[in-house]
Amino acid sequence: MRQAREIHCVGIRSTVEEVRSVLTRTYPAILLALALPAQALTFQTRMEDVQWQVTGDQFACRLSQSVAGYGEATFVRNAGEPAAFELKAWDNHMSSGAAQLYNEPPAWRPGTAVVPVGRIAVKQGEGTMLVPQQQAGRMLAGLASGLQPTIMRTGFAGSDPVRVVVSSVGYQDAWLDFQKCVSGLLPLSYAQIAESLISFGSGGSGLSAQAKAMLDTAVIYIKAEEDDLKDILLDGHSDNQGNRLDNRELSRQRVLAVKDYLVEQGIDDELFVMRFHGDRYPVASNRTDQGRKANRRVMLRLEKN
């Protein structure tokens, strides 16, 4: 009899755990569904009017959609960075504070769960709302699965919430065009080039193929920003192998190798400011091969006016 009761209790516990597991998986979606108001001022382009546009160059690609009555929704992929999202309002109807961001199913997919994405800040007087890269990635994943990224926030003076919906209609074809643009982006962003490191072999000042490839990218940015560029700073360094005078000369040769390569690519000689530090400023321990490798470097920095 005792054995039968114990088996029965185990069965109950198993059932309770299954129910708890289901609630744990669905609870966030249930909460979000309960939080969504029945009435909201919704901005959404009619299905037959939805148009995606892809524009870009080697510096950035943009995938955008006009949201009827509200503004422009755009995914931006800058060179060397993941995609971000921005919502530009022609006339912002949202009050300042935290807006809900979620992926919701279109009307023709009843029963599909709403997927929370996160929250973003709405600031009074600012016409553009910026969504961080991680959340933007979730929005793109939602579009890929047929869901519609949606931003919702309380309206002014306690009015009905404002709801902005990015339609998933036609997204797949637009995504293919966007990916073609992305494939032509430069491998590094301006911020990465503006403070970049060129490494050197032990005792040498020759530029590796990797260093030349990075400098080729730097040339493109320098020429694009030439009117606003004040200086190109080059700081040469060495490890501590050898005496200090030789190391200072070696750091000078490394700086000149970088400068000469850039000048050969058409960069103005007068933009350069050069300094040679030898082994005075290590960034790692010279007791290891890895540390010495890190110390053999030229730091390139771009300074704008």
Secondary structure by P-SEA (a helix, b strand, c coil): caaaaaaaaaaaaaaaaaaaaaaaacaaaaaaaaaccccccccccccccbbbbbbbcccbbbbbbbcccbbbbbbbbcccccbbbbbbbccccccccbbbbbbbbccccccbbbbbcbbbbbbccccbbbbcaaaaaaaaaaaaabbbbbbbbbccccccbbbbbbbccaaaaaaaaaaaaaaaccccccccccbbbbbbccccccccaaaaaaaaaaaaaaaaaccccccbbbbbbbcccccaaaaaaaaaaaaaaaaaaaaaaccccccbbbbbbcccccccccccaaaaaaacbbbbbbbcc
